[in-house]
Structures are given as structure tokens and as C-alpha cells.
Amino acid sequence: MPPDAPGPAHAPYGALPGGGSVRPVVRWGAPVMHRRQADVTAYDVELRTLAADLVATMYAADGVGLAACQIGVDLRMFVFDCHDSSGERTVGVVCNPEVVLPEGRDRRLEEDEEGCLSLPGGYAPLARPESATVHGRGLDGEPVTFGGSGLLARCLQHETDHTVGTVFGDRLSTRWRKKLQKGHEKVADRYPADWPAVPTTETADVS
């Protein structure tokens, strides 16, 4: 979602940091993608610079969220710019996220296609709870909470998964994982090692 997308963004904890550098997106298979990352403990200029780079890379890749591990950084952190089921656009930064999902009668699953910027071009249907809430810390260490439904709920779950070493393919059956990989392989030549520095015409993914 580009920063000039139609409609004002809901930014309860402030606008996303700007001025960052676009970095190559790390692919599935890299060790940092498949282990729980380190908790954020220092809320400093270096962390803000990392957040700005995540934002720049997310927009360059036409994504709606991006976790630090996806640019090779071993920290439990992600940024997002995503619409919920009502069409409201929310932006934020979350460090050390913990996701809370509905239980019992309130738990309803919604199946939709999901993709990941770390496996570009691959998509598969995945059922997730239709609403989600994430608690964590902001760039200054203050408590933050984001919640929503629809694509926003999927994004918050997907990005929190990344911070504990889970990619969405881990939640698929063997058959769908194979289809997902084949989908990626068909278009892999569009995504060189330094992507997203190279323009692409692919549609936006939940990263």
C-alpha cells in the first residue's frame, strides 16, 4: 500500500517513519526466517532506522506488512499498512508482538488466499480467525495495541507468525505447500536476489 493511497490512514501511535532505504527481501529457507527472533530491548535511533527501512521496503514491494526477519534482521518487529474489512486503513509498528485470537463461540474462521513477500508469486488459501488483536511495544517502548478484521486481521497474524519463525506455508497441507512452491517457481525469474529494487507487476501480498 503506497503512502499516498486513497483515504487517510488511522495511525493511533503516529505515522510510519519515513526516509528509509529499500533492502533486499530475504526468502524462505534463510535460517532467520525459521526461528524465533530476539526480543527488542533497545528503543533507540538504530531501531527507528530499521523501522524506516522496513517501511520503505514494504512499499517498494507493494506489500501490506513486513517483519524484520524478512530483511535479515534478528528482531521481533514488524510494520504494516493495511485495510480492515470496513475499508479503514491502519498503519503501525509493533515490537515484541503477542497476538490474541477469539475463542469459543466468538471464533470464526475466514479462508482467503495468502501470499508472502519472502516467497513472491506464491499464493494459497488459508483459513485464519476473521479478527485478531496484537499487543506489543512501539518505537519508543510504549505499549501499543492494534486490532481488526478482514485483511488487517490476517496481516497481524501473518506478521506475528514471522517473529516466532513461522511462515504461512507451515500452516498448509503438504499438497498446498507443493502448489505454493510451484507458483513461486513459475515467476521466480521476475524476482532477482536484490528485489524489490527491481520493479514488478505482481499484486500486493501480505508479507
Secondary structure, 3 states (H helix, E strand, C coil): CCCCCCCCEECCCCCCCCCCCCCCCCCCCCHHHHCCCCCCCCCCHHHHHHHHHHHHHHHHCCECEEEHHHHCCCCCEEEEEEECCCCCEEEEEEEEEEEECCCHHHCCEEEEEEECCCCCCCEEEEEEECEEEEEEECCCCCEEEEEEEHHHHHHHHHHHHHHCCCCHHHHCCHHHHHHHHHHHHHHHHHCCCCCCCCCCCCCCECC
